[in-house]
Amino acid sequence: MSVITLYGVVAVTFMMIMYALEGRGRGFILAFAAGCLLSSLYGFLSGAWPFGVVEFIWAGVAVRRYFAAGSGSGSGVDTNLS
């Protein structure tokens, strides 16, 4: 297994775990965004640039959700993007 493949496995696993934990708090949304950026880097390093682009976009969506969750009233995570 190459170093890039191992990095990709770790990055995508981290991203998916953070996604699963998003309901526990706002910080996990930001961690998911970081995982998306790490996965995006993997996509570009491995030559799968479409994957890298999509993960970069997901990171932006997650950052937007992070800020929306902080500005809402209530204890839940606000996933409304409008």
C-alpha positions as CSV (number, residue, x, y, z in Angstrom):
1,M,0.0,0.0,0.0
2,S,1.4,3.4,-1.0
3,V,1.8,6.3,1.3
4,I,-0.8,8.3,-0.7
5,T,-3.3,5.4,-0.4
6,L,-2.8,5.1,3.3
7,Y,-3.2,8.8,3.7
8,G,-6.5,8.6,1.7
9,V,-7.8,5.8,3.9
10,V,-7.1,7.8,7.0
11,A,-8.5,11.1,5.6
12,V,-11.8,9.5,4.3
13,T,-12.3,7.5,7.5
14,F,-11.8,10.7,9.6
15,M,-14.2,12.6,7.4
16,M,-16.9,9.9,7.7
17,I,-16.6,9.6,11.4
18,M,-16.9,13.3,11.8
19,Y,-20.0,13.3,9.6
20,A,-21.6,10.6,11.7
21,L,-20.9,12.7,14.9
22,E,-22.2,16.0,13.5
23,G,-25.4,15.7,15.6
24,R,-23.4,15.9,18.8
25,G,-22.2,19.4,18.3
26,R,-21.2,22.3,16.1
27,G,-17.5,21.4,16.4
28,F,-18.0,18.1,14.6
29,I,-19.3,20.1,11.6
30,L,-16.1,22.0,11.4
31,A,-14.1,18.8,11.9
32,F,-16.1,17.3,9.0
33,A,-15.1,20.3,6.8
34,A,-11.5,19.7,7.7
35,G,-11.9,16.0,6.8
36,C,-13.3,17.1,3.4
37,L,-10.3,19.3,2.8
38,L,-8.0,16.4,3.7
39,S,-9.9,14.1,1.4
40,S,-9.8,16.7,-1.3
41,L,-6.0,16.9,-1.0
42,Y,-6.0,13.1,-1.4
43,G,-8.0,13.3,-4.5
44,F,-5.6,15.7,-6.1
45,L,-2.5,13.8,-4.9
46,S,-3.9,10.5,-6.3
47,G,-4.8,12.0,-9.7
48,A,-8.5,11.8,-9.1
49,W,-9.1,15.5,-9.5
50,P,-12.9,15.3,-9.9
51,F,-13.0,13.7,-6.4
52,G,-10.7,16.5,-5.1
53,V,-13.1,19.2,-6.6
54,V,-16.2,17.6,-5.1
55,E,-14.6,17.2,-1.6
56,F,-13.5,20.8,-1.8
57,I,-17.1,21.9,-2.5
58,W,-18.4,19.8,0.4
59,A,-15.9,21.5,2.7
60,G,-17.4,24.8,1.7
61,V,-20.9,23.5,2.4
62,A,-19.8,22.2,5.8
63,V,-18.2,25.5,6.7
64,R,-21.5,27.3,5.8
65,R,-23.4,24.8,7.9
66,Y,-21.0,25.4,10.8
67,F,-21.7,29.2,10.8
68,A,-25.4,28.7,10.3
69,A,-25.5,26.3,13.3
70,G,-23.9,29.0,15.5
71,S,-26.3,31.7,14.5
72,G,-29.5,29.7,15.1
73,S,-31.6,29.8,18.2
74,G,-31.9,26.4,19.9
75,S,-29.6,23.6,20.7
76,G,-29.9,21.5,17.5
77,V,-27.7,21.7,14.4
78,D,-29.3,23.9,11.8
79,T,-28.9,22.3,8.4
80,N,-31.1,24.8,6.5
81,L,-28.9,26.4,3.9
82,S,-31.3,29.0,2.7
